[in-house]
């Protein structure tokens, strides 16, 4: 243990030091750093949480990449079929980074009950559809049982169920238009209700058997609306979309979920700028506070500086002593800030204390996501910046004369 560290530790832990003039200033400095860390942690956790939650919701119901016929003008209504064959499926499944491929077809129709009606898209899925991706959104009942025989069971959102005054077990009719033909009418039974908290999805879709869409459109079993491709790493979304687009026939188009919902993804991208702005402001505030604390410490210990200088201590040695003091304050502030910040994040994650309007924010409560890489990086950056900003003010020690300092009270 070197002399400067030993001296700093002894002085910091003494009661006279804690009750000195600088005591309240030190406490304020620690509180300021802790509050800054809390704000930064919450900013990162909520910013990442919003991004991940919205991305995951959209991808769960749409896939990461959509494959459809190039002639399709409206991806939400499968008017022009995509011919599905094993070569296409094998090509997509063997693409590095692709996790799974799902067949779907959509058809716009009119839900009609005894008292009300509403226009929605019927999303048809087959027996291989992976319901686990939307399992957490199921709030009542069960998923439709899709098998080799055509099923009339459907999954409806809570939003639509409330709007149409429907519940699990109820039946309703749905009218589908057909080109130059009379409308097709199908009767469906509700087996489950879901709620994603994402009104743009909940207000549009009901999910059932793809065979209904195929029969209404007079398609054969190998004709579908489009394919939903799920990938293992969202960071590779653009490159994988381009790879799939290049490797499929010219009649097929590939579109990423980011391009499909570009306005939403542009909006959540703003969270990155907000997080950076908050972090910069909080680090500046913390730096100003630690500089203030250091100057107060130097002024209060002027007499001690003079004595130590007269005993042979160098300016470099004394600067190290005060830097150790300041870094101790920074460390305590970081420790307290991280502890309180992580507790608050945990409470929000577990109990959803702060709610949001899902019609505006696409989520019903403030989502949080803890990435310890960012937390560790944030602490390291804060510590290093605080260390760098106290180097210059610590040079004030060089201007203190031992003779005058000893007389200074």
C-alpha positions in Angstrom: 0.0 0.0 0.0 1.6 3.3 -1.1 1.7 6.4 1.1 -0.9 8.4 -0.8 -3.5 5.7 -0.7 -2.8 4.9 2.9 -3.2 8.6 3.9 -6.3 9.0 1.8 -7.9 5.9 3.4 -7.1 7.0 6.9 -8.5 10.5 6.5 -11.6 9.4 4.6 -12.6 6.9 7.4 -12.0 9.3 10.3 -15.1 10.9 12.0 -13.5 14.5 12.0 -13.3 14.3 8.3 -16.9 13.3 7.9 -18.0 16.1 10.2 -15.8 18.7 8.6 -16.8 21.7 6.5 -16.4 19.6 3.3 -18.6 16.8 4.7 -21.9 18.1 3.3 -20.2 18.9 0.0 -18.9 15.4 -0.2 -22.3 14.0 0.5 -23.9 16.2 -2.2 -21.2 15.0 -4.6 -21.9 11.4 -3.9 -25.6 11.9 -4.2 -25.2 13.8 -7.5 -23.1 11.0 -9.0 -25.5 8.4 -7.7 -28.5 10.2 -9.1 -26.7 10.6 -12.4 -26.0 6.8 -12.6 -29.6 6.0 -11.7 -30.9 8.2 -14.4 -28.4 6.8 -17.0 -29.2 3.2 -16.0 -33.0 3.8 -16.2 -32.5 5.6 -19.5 -30.6 2.7 -21.0 -32.9 0.0 -19.6 -36.1 1.7 -20.8 -34.6 2.7 -24.1 -33.4 -0.8 -24.9 -36.5 -2.3 -23.4 -38.8 -0.2 -25.7 -36.7 -1.1 -28.8 -36.6 -4.9 -28.0 -40.2 -5.1 -26.9 -41.6 -3.4 -30.0 -39.3 -5.3 -32.3 -40.1 -8.7 -30.7 -43.9 -8.0 -30.9 -43.8 -7.0 -34.6 -41.5 -10.0 -35.5 -43.6 -12.5 -33.5 -46.7 -11.7 -35.5 -45.0 -11.0 -38.9 -41.7 -12.8 -39.0 -38.4 -11.0 -39.5 -38.5 -11.3 -43.3 -41.5 -11.7 -45.5 -41.3 -13.6 -48.8 -44.1 -13.0 -51.3 -45.0 -12.8 -55.0 -43.4 -9.7 -56.7 -46.8 -8.8 -58.3 -48.5 -8.4 -54.9 -49.4 -4.8 -54.4 -50.8 -5.2 -50.8 -48.8 -7.4 -48.5 -51.6 -7.4 -46.0 -54.1 -9.0 -48.4 -52.9 -12.1 -50.3 -54.5 -11.5 -53.6 -51.7 -13.1 -55.7 -50.4 -16.4 -54.6 -46.9 -17.6 -54.0 -46.2 -21.0 -55.4 -44.6 -22.9 -52.5 -42.4 -25.9 -53.3 -39.8 -28.0 -51.4 -36.9 -26.4 -53.3 -37.9 -22.9 -52.1 -38.4 -24.2 -48.5 -35.0 -26.0 -48.5 -33.2 -23.0 -50.0 -34.6 -20.7 -47.3 -34.1 -23.2 -44.4 -30.5 -23.8 -45.3 -29.7 -20.1 -45.4 -27.2 -19.4 -42.7 -28.9 -17.4 -39.9 -32.5 -18.6 -40.7 -34.2 -20.3 -37.8 -37.6 -21.2 -39.2 -40.0 -20.6 -42.1 -43.8 -20.4 -41.8 -46.5 -20.4 -44.4 -49.4 -17.9 -44.1 -52.1 -16.2 -46.2 -54.2 -13.2 -45.4 -57.6 -12.1 -46.5 -59.6 -9.0 -45.7 -63.1 -9.6 -44.5 -66.0 -8.3 -42.5 -66.7 -9.8 -39.1 -70.5 -9.8 -38.4 -72.2 -10.4 -35.1 -75.8 -9.9 -34.1 -75.2 -6.4 -32.9 -72.0 -5.2 -34.6 -69.5 -5.6 -37.4 -65.9 -4.7 -38.1 -63.4 -5.1 -41.0 -60.3 -7.2 -40.2 -57.7 -9.4 -41.9 -58.0 -13.1 -41.5 -54.5 -14.5 -41.1 -54.4 -18.1 -42.2 -51.7 -20.4 -40.8 -51.0 -24.1 -41.3 -50.4 -27.0 -38.8 -46.7 -26.2 -38.6 -47.2 -22.7 -37.3 -45.1 -22.1 -34.2 -47.6 -20.8 -31.6 -44.8 -20.6 -29.0 -43.7 -17.2 -30.5 -46.9 -15.6 -29.4 -47.6 -17.8 -26.3 -46.9 -15.0 -23.9 -49.6 -12.9 -25.5 -52.4 -15.5 -25.0 -54.6 -14.3 -22.1 -57.6 -16.6 -22.3 -58.5 -19.9 -23.9 -56.3 -21.9 -26.2 -54.7 -21.6 -29.6 -56.7 -23.0 -32.6 -56.2 -26.6 -33.4 -55.0 -26.6 -37.0 -54.7 -30.1 -38.6 -55.1 -31.8 -41.9 -58.8 -31.2 -41.9 -60.1 -27.7 -42.2 -60.7 -26.0 -38.8 -63.2 -23.2 -37.9 -61.4 -22.3 -34.7 -59.8 -18.8 -34.5 -57.7 -16.6 -32.3 -58.9 -13.1 -31.7 -57.4 -10.1 -30.0 -58.8 -8.7 -26.7 -59.3 -5.4 -28.5 -61.5 -6.8 -31.2 -63.3 -9.1 -28.8 -64.2 -6.2 -26.6 -65.2 -4.1 -29.6 -67.5 -6.8 -30.9 -68.7 -8.0 -27.5 -67.3 -11.5 -28.0 -65.6 -14.0 -25.7 -64.1 -17.5 -25.8 -66.7 -20.0 -27.1 -68.7 -17.5 -29.1 -69.2 -17.9 -32.8 -69.5 -15.3 -35.6 -69.8 -15.0 -39.3 -67.1 -13.4 -41.6 -67.8 -12.2 -45.1 -65.0 -12.3 -47.7 -65.3 -10.6 -51.1 -64.4 -12.5 -54.3 -63.7 -11.0 -57.7 -66.9 -10.9 -59.8 -68.5 -13.5 -57.5 -70.8 -13.4 -54.5 -69.2 -13.0 -51.1 -68.0 -16.0 -49.3 -69.3 -16.5 -45.8 -67.5 -18.5 -43.1 -68.5 -19.2 -39.5 -65.8 -19.3 -36.9 -65.6 -20.2 -33.2 -63.3 -18.3 -30.8 -61.0 -20.7 -28.9 -58.5 -18.1 -27.6 -58.0 -14.4 -26.9 -54.6 -12.7 -27.2 -53.3 -9.2 -26.3 -50.0 -7.9 -27.6 -50.5 -4.4 -26.3 -49.7 -3.3 -29.8 -52.9 -1.8 -31.1 -51.8 -1.7 -34.8 -51.6 -5.5 -34.7 -54.5 -6.2 -32.3 -57.0 -4.1 -34.2 -56.2 -5.8 -37.6 -55.9 -9.5 -37.3 -57.6 -12.7 -36.3 -55.7 -16.0 -36.8 -57.1 -19.2 -38.1 -56.7 -22.0 -40.7 -55.0 -21.1 -43.9 -57.3 -23.5 -45.8 -60.1 -21.0 -45.7 -58.1 -18.4 -47.6 -56.9 -21.0 -50.1 -60.5 -22.2 -50.8 -62.0 -18.7 -51.0 -59.2 -17.6 -53.4 -59.5 -21.0 -55.3 -55.8 -21.8 -54.7 -54.4 -25.3 -54.5 -52.7 -26.6 -51.4 -49.2 -25.4 -52.6 -50.3 -21.8 -53.1 -49.9 -19.5 -50.1 -49.9 -15.7 -49.5 -46.3 -15.4 -48.2 -43.6 -16.9 -46.0 -42.6 -15.6 -42.6 -38.9 -16.1 -42.1 -37.4 -15.9 -38.6 -33.7 -15.3 -38.0 -31.3 -15.8 -35.1 -29.6 -12.4 -35.0 -31.5 -9.2 -35.6 -28.3 -7.4 -36.4 -28.0 -9.4 -39.6 -31.6 -8.5 -40.8 -30.6 -6.4 -43.7 -27.8 -8.6 -45.0 -30.0 -11.8 -44.7 -32.9 -10.0 -46.5 -30.5 -9.2 -49.3 -29.1 -12.7 -49.4 -32.6 -14.3 -49.6 -33.7 -11.8 -52.2 -30.7 -12.7 -54.4 -31.0 -16.4 -53.9 -34.7 -16.7 -54.8 -36.4 -16.5 -58.3 -37.0 -13.2 -59.9 -40.7 -13.5 -59.3 -40.2 -13.5 -55.5 -39.6 -10.4 -53.3 -38.1 -10.3 -49.9 -39.0 -7.6 -47.4 -37.6 -7.1 -43.9 -39.9 -6.3 -41.0 -38.0 -3.0 -40.7 -39.0 -1.9 -44.2 -42.5 -3.2 -43.6 -43.0 -1.0 -40.5 -40.4 1.6 -41.3 -42.2 4.5 -39.5 -42.2 2.6 -36.2 -38.6 1.5 -36.6 -37.6 5.1 -37.4 -39.4 6.2 -34.2 -37.7 3.7 -31.9 -34.3 4.5 -33.4 -34.7 8.0 -31.8 -34.3 6.3 -28.4 -30.6 5.8 -29.2 -30.2 9.6 -29.5 -32.2 10.2 -26.4 -30.1 7.8 -24.4 -26.8 9.3 -25.6 -28.1 12.8 -24.8 -29.1 11.8 -21.3 -25.8 10.0 -20.7 -23.7 13.0 -21.9 -25.7 15.4 -19.7 -25.4 13.2 -16.6 -21.7 12.7 -17.0 -21.2 16.5 -17.4 -23.1 17.0 -14.2 -21.2 14.4 -12.4 -17.9 15.8 -13.6 -18.8 19.3 -12.4 -19.7 18.0 -9.0 -16.5 16.0 -8.5 -14.4 19.0 -9.6 -16.3 21.2 -7.0 -15.7 18.6 -4.3 -12.0 18.3 -5.2 -11.5 22.1 -5.0 -13.3 22.2 -1.6 -11.1 19.4 -0.3 -8.0 21.2 -1.4 -9.0 24.5 0.2 -10.0 22.8 3.4 -6.7 20.8 3.6 -4.4 23.8 2.6 -2.8 23.6 6.1 -2.1 19.9 5.8 -0.7 20.4 2.3 1.8 22.9 3.6 2.9 20.6 6.5 3.3 17.6 4.1 5.3 19.8 1.6 7.6 21.0 4.4 8.1 17.4 5.4 9.3 16.6 1.8 6.1 15.5 0.0 6.1 16.3 -3.7 3.3 18.0 -5.6 2.8 14.8 -7.6 2.4 12.8 -4.3 -0.1 15.3 -2.9 -2.1 15.3 -6.2 -2.3 11.5 -6.0 -3.7 11.8 -2.5 -6.5 14.2 -3.5 -7.2 12.2 -6.7 -7.6 9.1 -4.5 -10.0 11.0 -2.3 -12.0 12.1 -5.3 -12.1 8.7 -6.9 -13.3 7.2 -3.6 -16.3 9.6 -3.8 -16.9 8.6 -7.4 -16.7 4.9 -6.5 -19.2 5.3 -3.6 -21.6 7.3 -5.9 -21.3 4.6 -8.6 -22.0 1.8 -6.1 -25.0 3.5 -4.6 -26.3 4.6 -8.0 -26.0 1.1 -9.5 -27.6 -0.5 -6.5 -30.6 1.8 -6.5 -30.9 1.9 -10.3 -30.9 -1.9 -10.7 -33.5 -2.3 -7.9 -35.8 0.2 -9.6 -35.4 -1.5 -12.9 -36.1 -4.9 -11.3 -39.3 -3.5 -9.6 -40.5 -2.1 -12.9 -39.8 -5.4 -14.7 -41.6 -7.5 -12.1 -44.5 -5.3 -11.1 -44.9 -3.0 -14.1 -45.3 0.0 -11.8 -45.3 2.6 -14.6 -48.0 2.1 -17.3 -48.2 3.6 -20.8 -50.9 4.3 -23.4 -50.5 1.4 -25.8 -52.2 3.4 -28.6 -49.3 5.9 -28.5 -46.3 3.8 -27.3 -47.3 0.3 -28.6 -46.7 -1.1 -25.1 -49.0 -1.1 -22.0 -46.2 -0.5 -19.5 -42.6 0.7 -19.5 -40.5 -2.2 -20.7 -37.0 -2.6 -19.3 -34.1 -4.6 -20.6 -30.9 -5.1 -18.6 -27.7 -5.5 -20.7 -24.8 -5.9 -18.3 -22.4 -5.1 -21.1 -23.8 -1.6 -21.4 -23.9 -1.2 -17.6 -20.3 -2.2 -17.1 -19.3 0.1 -20.1 -21.2 3.0 -18.6 -19.5 2.6 -15.2 -16.1 2.4 -16.8 -16.7 5.5 -19.0 -18.1 7.5 -16.1 -15.1 6.5 -13.8 -12.5 7.3 -16.5 -14.1 10.7 -17.4 -14.3 11.7 -13.7 -10.7 10.7 -13.3 -9.6 12.8 -16.3 -11.5 15.9 -15.2 -10.0 16.0 -11.7 -6.4 15.9 -13.0 -6.4 19.6 -14.0 -7.9 21.0 -10.8 -5.6 18.9 -8.7 -2.7 21.0 -10.1 -3.8 23.8 -7.8 -1.7 22.0 -5.2 1.4 23.1 -7.1 0.5 26.8 -6.5 0.3 26.4 -2.7 3.3 27.7 -0.8 4.4 25.6 2.2 5.2 28.7 4.3 1.9 30.4 3.6 -0.1 27.2 3.9 1.2 26.4 7.3 0.0 29.8 8.5 -3.3 29.3 6.8 -6.2 28.4 9.1 
